[in-house]
Amino acid sequence: MTTIASFVENYIRSKPFLLSALSQGIINLTSLTRIMLPEIQEKLQKEVKQGAVVMALKRLSEDLEFRTNHKIIKVLKDIGEITVRSSLTDYTFSISDSILKKQEELLSFINVKKNVFYTSSRGVSETNIVINSSMDELIKTIFKGEEIIEEKTDLSSISIRMPEENSSTPGLYYFIFQRLAWEGIVIWEVISTSNEFTILVSENQIDTAFKVIKDLKKIN
């Protein structure tokens, strides 16, 4: 049997931004109830009092606040070094029989170069390379004949060193990316290891993105 409390919880959980806003106490519960009430009454096939929905929302928001504040925020306060790089290019190639050999050639060249940022990831049908824009001509020379699906220039990266607890904290990365989305930040690429992740954004958004990441450590 569906109860008011269970319907309210399922309704909120199906809307991630609403879920986050509710956990931060920035939603007017009475106004939200007016929006939800017709759907609740249709689902339950009976008249539902507004006060009952408001109470269910209040209890849920208190529970969400506890879970968010005590698990995620504790980890965010321990964020380590934040590194910013600019003038990067993101290449996406179709996977071919020769693509790995060409990546080996690229690696042998940049191995002897200092201060060259390079990262690569491989999917089922595409492979991706992010590298300093100063290497663009080299990329085009080495990968001549390969199919370039996409090439994005004028990118910057933010690399964040995370505490070890990051891998066992549910919702942590959603919390971070939600903050970036609220500021209208378009994330071009995400690169991660066990305790570090890097995001690529357009250079005209790097200042805003950096402030969002830096301010995560100040959340109470």
Secondary structure, DSSP 8 states (H G I E B T S, - for coil): ---HHHHHHHHHHT-HHHHHHHHTT-S-HHHHHHHHHHHHHHHHTS---HHHHHHHHHHHHHHHHHHIIIIIHHHHTT---EEEEEEEEEEEEE--TTHHHHHHHHHHHHTT-SS--EEEEE-SSEEEEEEEGGGHHHHHHHTTTS-EEEEEEEEEEEEEE--GGGGG-TTHHHHHHHHHHHTT----EEEE-SSEEEEEEEGGGHHHHHHHHHHGGG--
